[in-house]
Amino acid sequence: MTDPVIVASGQTYERAFIKNWIELGLTVCPKTRHTLAHTNLIPNYTVKALIANWCELNNVKLPVPIVSSPTTETRADLSGLETQVKKLVEDLNSDSIDTQREATGQLRLLAKHNMDNRIVISNCGAITLLVNLLRSTDLKIQENAVTALLNLSINDNNKTAIANAEAIEPLIYVLETGSHEAKENSAATLFSLSVIEENKVRIGRSGAIGPLVDLLGNGTPRGKKDAATALFNLSIFHENKARIVAAGAVKHLVELMDPAAGMVDKAVAVLANLATIPEGRNAIGQQGGIPVLVEVVELGSARGKENAAAALLQLCTNSNRFCNNVLQEGAVPPLVALSQNGTPRAKEKVHIFFWGVLGLKAKIS
């Protein structure tokens, strides 16, 4: 493995191989067989560093990166596609609402599965025109345009092109004014763009966080998931954490930790990031987050337990009052169990909790 990437299911694959898999139109994780919520490929820098360290320690030359190759099937002649796309791009400039609806709808479908289509659509100049149509007064045109941009953003080069086309503020406009589907796809597009580090800054400073938090609290189930995913990525950038807390996200995140919502892991992952700042810790305490975090440590998934333990550690390290609240909620027994059966990161957090915070030595196997 030379270029490890993480897919939506959380699994890590070699970029070239999983890219070919996705380009075949396959939208399930090869290992889990679960449908991928999106097809963004996120670099796994931790695994890449481990590979580099192992090679250095064992005096092994780093392998040559694998180049993604076309499928064994003959690739279609793209000339016909280019002709079709150029006509659709011309139609985006039409004065006819019906023509614009048809053109945006067809571009949306063309960009849905095929990587060649995404490249051709971008090369034909569609991105800037689609961004302009995000402010269309026709809700169907707006919905088609934002969904087309979401599909185009699966291509890494298109992520940069979309951001450079000044798409962020129009995407926020869609978050505030669009149909349910348009809002969902706008949030998903902002997440896709935020995979690029500099876009985390641009999106946070452009006022996207407030509308994303509103979608988190009041959107459809899918809208809430898309908003939570976008907010998690944005919360990785320190400056955005205070904005997310100030927008009232913690209240909604605590509510979404009800297992019935099906979003426990997403919510606790964002809370773990927000718990690293004073405003986040105070909001978690005030909004009743401590009992639900303790519950996740006891009953959650492996990843949920890990993030809940990280959040509780932040709360206890920085506040005696919150530490007492954590202990009163009965956190010690599930934390002891986690020290025996948790992930390596979870065990590390529990060890620090007992040894560093409580002054007790945790027995970690």
Residue, then its C-alpha position, 0 to 999 in steps of 0.5 A: m500500500t502506497d497511498p492509503v485513503i479512507v472511504a465513507s464506511g471508515q475502511t482504508y484502501e489503496r487509492a488506485f484500486i478503490k478509485n477504479w472500483i468507484e469508477l465502475g459505478l460500484t457504490v458499496c464498500p468492498k469489505t462491509r458491503h454497506t452503501l457508501a454515503h459519499t465517494n470522497l477519498i480522504p487521505n489516511y495520513t496515519v497509515k501512510a506514516l506507519i508504512a513510511n516508518w516501517c520501511e525506514l526501520n526495516n531498510v526497505k525502499l518505499p514502494v512506487p505509487i500505484v497508478s490508477s488505470p482504466t478498466t479492462e473494458t475499452r473506454a468509450d470514445l469521449s467525443g460524442l460525450e463532449t458534443q453532448v455536454k457542450k450543448l448542455v452547457e450552452d443551454l445553461n445560459s438559455d433564457s428559458i426556464d424549461t431549457q435550464r431545468e432540462a440541462t441541469g437535470q441531464l448534467r446532474l445525471l451524467a455526473k452521478h457515476n462516471m469519472d470521465n463524465r465529471i472530467v468532461i463536464s468540468n473541462c467544458g466550463a459547466i462549473t461556473l454556470l452551475v454555481n451561478l444557477l444556485r441562486s436561481t429562483d426556480l427551485k428545481i433548477q437550484e436543486n439540479a445545479v447543487t446536486a450536479l456540483l455535489n456529483l462533480s466534487i467527487n473528482d478531487n480536481n473539481k473540488t478545487a475548481i468549484a471552490n475557485a468558482e466562488a461556490i461557497e456563498p451560493l451553497i450557503y444560500v441554497l442551505e437557507t432557501g432550497s428544497h429539502e433535497a437541495k439543502e441536503n446536497s448543499a451540506a454534502t457538497l460543503f463537506s466534500l469541499s472541506v476535505i481540502e484543508e484551505n476550504k475548511v477555513r474559507i467555509g468557516r469564515s463565509g458563514a456556513i456554520g449557522p445554516l449547517v447547525d440549523l439543518l442539524g437541528n431542523g432538517t430531514p434525517r438525511g439532512k441532519k446526517d449531512a450537516a453533522t458530517a460537514l460540521f465534523n470536518l469543519s471542527i477539525f480546524h480549531e478556529n471553527k470550533a468556537r463558531i460551531v458552539a456559538a451557533g448552538a450545535v451542542k444542544h442538537l448534538v446531545e439530542l442526536m445521541d439518542p440511539a433512535a436517531g441513528m446518529v450517535d457515532k456522528a454526534v459524539a465525534v463532533l462533541a469530542n472535537l468541541a470538548t477541546i475548547p472551553e466553550g465546548r466543554n461548558a456547552i456540553g455540561q450545560q446541555g446535559g451531555i455528560p450522562v449521554l457520553v457516559e452511556v456511550v462509553e458503556l453501550g456505544s460502538a467501538r468508535g463511539k466509546e473511543n470518542a466519548a472517552a476522549a470527550l469525558l477526559q477533556l471535561c474532567t481534565n479542565s473542570n473539577r465540577f465536570c469531573n464530579n458530574v462524570l463520576q456521579e453518573g457512574a462512569v468508572p465501571p464502563l471506563v474500567a471495562l473500556s480499559q480492558n476491551g477498548t481500542p488502543r486510543a480508548k485505552e490510552k484515554v482511560h489510562i490518562f483519566f485514571w492515572g492523570v486525572l484521578g491519580l489512580k493507576a488504571k490496569i490496562s491489558 
